[in-house]
Amino acid sequence: MQLIFNNLIPDHDAGVFNPPSSAGTIHSSGAMDYIVEILLGGLNRWDSLYFIHIAEHGYIYQNSLAFFPLFPFLVHLLANTLCFPVQFILNYNNVLLISALLCNVTLFVLSVKILFRLGRNVLNNTDIAYKACLLFCINPANIFMIAPYSEILYFFLVVYGLLCLESCRKMSAISMFAFSSLARSNGLLNFGFILYENMIFLAITLKSFFTGMSVTKNNSTKNISMSFRIFTFFNILIAQVVYVFISLGLFLVPFILYQIYYVNELFCEKMQSTLAVIPDYLIAYGQEKQYQIRGNSISPWCNFTIPLSYSFVQRSHWGVGFLKYYEFKQIPNFLLALPVTMLSLGCVMSYYKWNKKTCWTLGIESHTVVLKKDDEEQRCVWNNPRLLPYVVHILMLTVFGWMFIHIQVLTRMLFSSSPLLYWFAAYCTTHETKTKVTLRNEYDVLKSTENFSSVETEDNLKHTVMNILLDQILNFKHQMLATKLILVYFLLYVVVGSIMFCNFLPWT
């Protein structure tokens, strides 16, 4: 899609970060480079230019510090290992582009697989887990998960970390969440899933402690029982507190090494010798754009009590701050973020409807809703205490997005941060259709019976088995309103987003 529209529509001059390409590479631009730029050039737009630049040159300009290092590092590593032979026929910049796309396509496929396993584990419903994976493949932030952005890497780390946490592999979950904080800044919020697990464990232990304080036959036995229970509880409490602090320390190690050590080393020491290793054309570009160049001068945030560059860069270069984006000229961007906001809030309200006791007790206590006979089976899925931390997480991100960030980023931020939106979209659209798994089981059972003898029946069933989401799209007019709205939202943003993105037109 980007191939067609990138070559049909002239690129808009957005006046964004677009430094000169590398000079003096092994192979200068030639026919193969031209072919790559024709085929894939539409994906190297907007923030992709930052990531490719960082993968090639590292952090030269202070404004590039807003883009975290894990994705550029993987792209650089891939370009110099698996894709190294390609450097002899392509410009290094194009090698990095191919490496980034190869990395993202691989992570996209792996994410689908893990999303299905996680959904089946948490929801205990194969149908909705499968449907969520189909919707993930056409999600509104799809273009950002294929282009050289860190969104799909972040999503992969989050869902894999959640799968590890659901499978009681807590150290693996901590590792995945820690690496997610090197992919995107909101990765720091993922530690909340670890805290929630420990909070629930302590709450259940405390509840069991008080419940077990029953009256015994004599006072001496009662006193011994009480003393033992108190001793046991405080041992568990201390162990859990120590575990949380150790987990938090391990979780923060990568982030601290990057923000406090590596970044400070680059920008908080004025080293004129550093400028000597930066290509002249990049220094000239930085001076032309009035960027803070590494080694040129000490950055202001270096004198902060906690010298974190991220908040300073976001505030000084992009004007990010509390309600700072609330201007009349930004109304179109707020409208772009409205569908994902409605989907997110609809998810939260729907969950609250079916899990009021779980929400008010923070998951310590819950109850099962008794469904009417005419209620759809899929509604039982949403009556699930295990979804509470997912719901709180998506609500926090939505509120934070509307209060602080450039609102057009909200779509890709939410769709790359949680599996919950896919589950909710699948939940809203699955009540009137069956998935491949269910139909395949029915097909196999029917085929084994004696009544299954019609070739026409077999062909019709095979056709039905192969149609799930596609069947709803092709039979759009027969769908319910909620299904229509979700399908239009997903497909419209995929198509329009690809057109806008590849031509440097403003999008999410």
N, C-alpha and C positions, 0 to 999 in steps of 0.2 A: 504493500500500500504506500509506504513512504517512497519507494522507488518511483512509482507513477507520479505522485503529487510533487515530489521534490524536483522532478524534471519538467513538470508541466507549469508549475507556479514559480515565479521569480522569488528569491529569498528577500524577506523584509530586512531592512537595515535597523536592527534593534539597538545598536550602539552598546552592546554588552561586551563582556570579557572575551576577547578573541585574539590572543597573542600570535605572533608569527610562528610558522612551523619550523621545525628543527632544520639546521643547516649542517652541511658536512657529514651527512649520513653515509652508510656503506654504499647505498644505491640511491642516486638522485631520482627525482620524479620522472617517470616514464609512462609507457603505455599501460602497464599493469596498475600503476598508481591511479591513472585516469579511470580505469575500469572499476577499481575499488571505490573511488569517490563517486562514480555514477551510481553504483549499486548500493552503497552503504552510507554515502555522505549525508543523507537526510537524517541519520541517527546521531550524528555528531553535532548536536545543537545545544544551546543554552548551557546548563551546568555540566554537560558532557565535556565541554571544552576545558572546564576546570579539572575534571578527573583525569582526562588524557594528559593535560599539561603537568599535573602533579606526578602522574605515573612516569613521565619522561624526565622532568627536571627536578622533582621534589618541590618543597615549599620555598618559593622565591619571593612571592608577594604576600603581605600580611592578610589581605582579603581572602586568600586561598585557604586560610586556616579554618574557615567555616566548613570546609569539606574534609571529613575525617579520613584517616589514612588507610584503613584496611582494604577497601576496594582498589584504590590506586596501587597499593602494594601487590595485591594479587594479579592485577593486570600487568604490572611491570615484571613480576616473576614469571608469568605465563609467556609473555613476549620474549623473554630471554632464555626460556627453556624449551617448551613444546613448540613454540612458534619461531624459534631462533632461525631455522633454515629459510623462513620466509623473508628475513631481513636482507637476503642477497638479491631479492627481486622486487622488494617494495621499500618505499620510504618508511623510516622507523615510526613516524606518526601513524601511518596506515597499519603497520604491524600492531601497534597498541590498540587501534580501533578494532581490528579483527580479534585480538586477544580479549578485549572487553566484551565483545558480542559473544564469543565462544564461552566465556566465563558465565555470562548472564543466561544464555540459553541452557547451559548445563544446570545451573542453579534453579532455573525455572522448572525444568523437568523434575529435579529432585524435590523441589518444594511441593509440587503436585502430589508426589508419592507420599511425602511426610504429612501433608495436609489431610490426605485421606486416612492415614493411620491414626493421626491425632483426633480427627473427627469421629472416627469409629470408636475410639477409646473413650472419649469424653461424652459424646452424645449417645453412645450405645445404639446407633441407628446407621446402618450401612447405606441406606437410601439417601439420606440427607448429606452424609459425608461424601458420597460419590457426586451428588448434584452440586455440592459446594466446590468440588474440584473443577467441574465443568464451567461454573460461573467464574472461577478464578482465572481460567484461560481467556476469558473475554472481559476481565474486570476493567473499570473505568481508568485505572492507572496503568494499563497494559503497556503503553508506549514507553513509560519510564522504567518498566521492568525488563525491557529488551535493549533500550538505548544504554550507553555507558553511564549509568547512574548506580548508586549504591542501594536502591530500593529492594531489589530482589535478593541481594546478599543479606540485607538486614532481615527481610521476611524469612528467609531460609534459617537464619540463626535463631530467630524468635520461635518459629514453629518447632524446630528441632529441639530447642531448649525446653519448650513446653511439653513436648513428647517425652523427653527424658524425665522431666519433673513428674508427669503423670505415671511414668513407669518406675518411680521411686529411685531414679538414678540422679540424685541431687547434685553430686559433684560435677557430673557431665552437664547438667542444666546450668549450674553456676558458670562453668567454662563458656558455654554458648552465649549466655547473657552477658558475660564479661566481654567477649569478642564483639557482641552487638553494640556495645558502647564505643567501640572503635570504628563502627560503620556509620552510626548516626547518633546524635546527641541524646535523643529520647530513649536510647538503649539503657540509660541509667534507671529509667522507671521500671525496667523489667525485674529489678531486684525485689520489687513489691510482691511478685509471685512467691519468691522464697520466704519473705517475711510472713505472708499470709499463711503458708503451709505450717510454719512454726507457731503462729498465733493460734491457729485452729487446734494444733496438737496440744498446746498448753491449756487452752480453754476446755477441751474435752477431758484432759487429765485433772484439771481443777474441779470440773463438774463431777467426775467420777470420785474424786476425793471427798467432796461434801456428801455425795449420795451414799457413800459407803460408811459414813459416820452414824451407823445405826446403834441402837441400844443393845448391849450384850447382856449375858446372864449375870455378871458381877462387875463391880467397879474396877477391880484390878485388871481384868481382861480388857475392859473398855479403855483404860488408861494406856495399856501396852499397845492396843490396836491404834489408838489416837497418835501416840508417840511415833510408832512405826510409819503411819501414813504421812505425818508431817515431815518426818525425816526423808521419806521416799520422794515426796512432792518437791521439797527444796533441792534435793539432789537432781531431780529431773529439770527443775527450773534453772539451776546453775548450769547444767550441761547444755540446755537449749540456748541460754544467753551466750555462753562461750562459743557454741556452734554458730550462732548468728554473727557474732563479731569476727570469727574466723572466715565465715562465708563472705561477709562484707569486705574484709581485707583482700581476699582472693579476687572478689568481683571487681574491686577498684584498682587492682594492680595495673592492668593494661592502660586504663584511663589515666592514672596518675603518671605512669611512665611516659605517656604521650604528651599530656598537657603540662605537667610540672617539669619534667626533665627535658624531653626532646624539643618541644616548642620553645621553652625558655632558653635552651642552649642556642637555638637558631636566631631568636629575635631579641633576646634580652642582653646580649653582649655585642657591643659595637666592634666588629672585626672587619677592618678595611680589606684584609686578605680574603675575606669571603667573597667580596665583589669580583675578585680576579677570576674565580672559578665559574661565575655566571656569564653566559654568552652576552656579548655586547648588544645584540639586537633585542634581547630580553630586558636588559637594563634601560635601553633607549625607550622601549615600549612602556615600561613601568614609570619612567620619568615623564613621558608624554601623558599618561593617564593619572599621574600624581599618586601612584601607589607607594605604600611603605615597602621598601625593598630590604630584604634580609642583609644584615651587615652594614646597612647605610646609617642607621641611627637606632637608638634604643626606644622600643615601643612604650607608650604610656602605661599600658596594663602591667608592665613588668614591675611597677612600683606599688601595685595593689597588695593588700595583706595576703590574699590568696591569688597569685598571679595566673588567672585563667583568661586565655585569649578569646574564647568562643563568644562569651556574652558581649565583650567589648567590640569585637569585629561585627557581630550581628547588629549592634546598636549604632556603630559609627558608619558602617558601609551600607547597610540595608535599612536602617531606621526602624529596627525591630524594637518594640517596647509595648507597655500596657496601653491598649486602645489607640496606639499611634497610627494604625492603619485605617481608622474610621474617618474617611474623607469621602465626599460626594463622588469624586472621580473613580473611587474604588468600588462603587456599587456593582458594576459588571463582575468583578472578581468575587464579591460576596454572593452574587447569584450563581456563579459557577460552583461555589462550595455548598450551596443550599441543598442539593440532592443528597450528598453524602452525610450532611448534618441531619437531615430528616431520617435517613436510613439508620444512622447511629442512635438518635434519640428514640426512634421507633423500636429499635432493638432493646434499649434500656427500659422503656415503658412496658413493652410486652413481657420482658423478664420480670419486672416488678409485679405485674398483674398476676402472674402464675406463681410467684415466690415471695410474697409479702413477708412472711415470717422469716424466711432465710435472709432477706435484706435487712430487716430490723434487728436481727440477732447476729448479723455479719457472718452467717453461715454456721454458727454454733448449733442452732436448732433449725429444723426444717420440717415441712409436712408435705404430704402427697395430695394433690388436688384430685378430687373425685370427678371424673369426666362424665358428661352425659353420653348416652348411647350414640347420639348423632354427631358427637365431636370427632374430628379427624384423629387418626392414630398419631400423626406427626406432632400434634400439640403436646403430647406427653413428653416429647424431647425437650421442650422449653421449660418444663417443670423439673429443673435440674440444679441442685445446690452447687455442683462443681463448676458451674458457669459464672458464679458470683464474681471471682477476681477478674475474669475476662470482661464482664460488664462494667465493673468499676474502672478498669484500665481504659476501655474505649471511651467512657464518659469523661474521664480526666483529660484524655488527649483532645476530645472534642471541645471541651470548655477552654482548655489552654489555647487551642488553635484560634478560637474566636476572640480571645482576649489579647493574645500576644503576637502571633506570627503573621506573615503575609498570607492572607486567608486563602488565596488560590492554591497554596501548597497543601491545604488540608486534605484534599481528595487523595493524593498519592501518599500522604503521611499516614492516614488512617488505613487505607487498603494495604499498606506495606508493614503495618505494625501489629495487626491482630487477625487471627482467623475468624473472629466472631462475626464480622460483617458478611463473610461468605456463608457461614452457617445460617445466619438470619435470613439472608436473601434466598438461600435454598429452602429454608423452612417456609418462607412466604410463597414460594412458587412450586412446591412439591406436593401440596395437598390434592392437586387435581391431575397428577400424572404419576406413573410408576417409573422407577429407574431401571437401568440395564440389569442390575443384580437381581431385583425382584422378578422381572420378566424372564430372565434367563432361567431362574429356578422353576417358574411356572412352565416354561417351554420344555425343560428337561423332564419334568414330571408328566406333562401331557404326552410327550413323545414316547414315554415308556408304557403308556396305556394302549389297550387294544383299539380304542376308538380313534386313535391318531393314525389315519390312513390317507387323508386327503392331502395331495400335493399342494393344492391351493391354500389349505389351512396352514401348512408348514411355511409356505412362502410369506403369507400374511403375518404369521407370528415372528418369523425372522426379521421382516421389515420393521415390526413394532419393537423388537428387541434392540435394533440398531438405532432407534430414534428416541431421544430423551429430551435434551435441551433443544436440539434442532427441530424436533417435532412441534415444540411449543412456538418456536420462531416462525415455522412455516404455516402453522395454524394459529396465527396471532389473534385473529378476530374472535376466536372461540375461547380465549383465555379470560380469566377473571381480571378485574381492574388492577389489583396489586401486582399480579404477574406481568401485565402489560407495562405498567410503570417501571418495574425493575428491568425488564428486558429492553425497553426503550432507553433507559438511562445507561445501561451497560453498553449496548451497541452504539448508541449515539456518541458517547464519550470515546469509544475505541476509534471510530471513524473520524470524527471531527478532531479528536486529539492528535491523531496521526498526521492529518493535513496541517493543522496549526503548528505542531511541534517541528516538523521537518522543514518548515519554511520560515523559522524564526518569528512566528507569530505568537503573541502571548497566550499561554494556556496554563494548566494547573501545575 
